[in-house]
Amino acid sequence: RLTLDDMASYLCLSQSYFCRWFKRQTGDSPVSYLNAVRVQHAYELLCSTALPITEICFQTGFADVHSFNRLFKNRMGFTPSQARRRHTE
């Protein structure tokens, strides 16, 4: 688990300053950027392994399957199950 506080502390910055700095550098909030990285990694695991979706959810840092499924679908346009089916057919 990686938190906003962990990221800010690593750079010896306050959370609010870190968020502003990160947004200026990347155009995205730290949490949104981290979620995008996690979803991309989950997609790669779905396409290249036979790991259960639940296991991929937890390995990529999500706390629960429901939020993982919702965020994955919002970012990718399809569900994790649909991603898996596309690459196993």
C-alpha distance (Angstrom), angle and dihedral (degrees) to the residues before:
residue distance angle dihedral
R1 . . .
L2 3.76 . .
T3 3.77 117.8 .
L4 3.77 134.1 -166.5
D5 3.78 88.4 -113.6
D6 3.82 90.3 54.3
M7 3.79 91.7 52.9
A8 3.80 94.5 46.4
S9 3.80 93.1 44.7
Y10 3.80 91.5 50.6
L11 3.81 88.4 60.5
C12 3.82 93.2 39.0
L13 3.80 91.5 -117.9
S14 3.77 133.6 128.5
Q15 3.80 114.9 -104.8
S16 3.80 93.3 -113.2
Y17 3.81 94.3 49.4
F18 3.81 91.3 44.8
C19 3.82 90.8 52.5
R20 3.80 92.4 50.4
W21 3.82 92.4 45.3
F22 3.82 93.1 47.1
K23 3.80 92.4 48.9
R24 3.82 90.9 51.4
Q25 3.80 90.9 49.9
T26 3.81 99.6 44.2
G27 3.79 107.0 16.4
D28 3.80 89.2 -123.2
S29 3.79 135.9 85.2
P30 3.82 116.1 -104.0
V31 3.81 92.8 -114.8
S32 3.80 93.4 48.4
Y33 3.80 91.5 47.4
L34 3.80 92.1 48.3
N35 3.80 91.1 49.2
A36 3.82 90.4 50.8
V37 3.81 90.3 52.4
R38 3.80 91.1 47.3
V39 3.82 92.9 49.2
Q40 3.81 91.5 48.5
H41 3.80 91.0 50.5
A42 3.81 90.4 47.4
Y43 3.82 89.8 51.4
E44 3.80 90.6 52.2
L45 3.81 90.8 50.0
L46 3.81 91.4 48.0
C47 3.80 90.2 53.4
S48 3.79 98.6 42.2
T49 3.82 106.3 34.7
A50 3.77 140.4 44.3
L51 3.80 92.9 -132.7
P52 3.80 113.6 138.6
I53 3.79 114.7 -100.5
T54 3.81 90.0 -117.6
E55 3.80 90.9 56.5
I56 3.81 91.6 48.1
C57 3.80 89.1 49.8
F58 3.79 92.7 56.7
Q59 3.82 95.3 38.0
T60 3.79 90.6 56.8
G61 3.80 93.3 52.2
F62 3.78 104.4 -99.5
A63 3.80 117.5 140.8
D64 3.80 98.0 -145.4
V65 3.79 139.5 13.4
H66 3.81 95.3 -122.9
S67 3.81 94.5 58.8
F68 3.82 90.1 41.6
N69 3.82 91.9 53.9
R70 3.80 92.7 46.1
L71 3.80 95.0 47.5
F72 3.81 92.7 43.1
K73 3.81 91.5 52.8
N74 3.82 92.7 45.7
R75 3.80 92.0 51.7
M76 3.81 101.2 36.6
G77 3.81 102.3 30.2
F78 3.80 93.2 -125.4
T79 3.80 136.3 61.9
P80 3.80 126.1 -98.9
S81 3.82 89.0 -109.4
Q82 3.80 90.8 54.2
A83 3.81 90.3 48.9
R84 3.77 90.7 52.5
R85 3.83 92.5 48.1
R86 3.83 91.4 49.9
H87 3.78 91.2 57.4
T88 3.78 99.2 41.1
E89 3.80 97.6 51.5
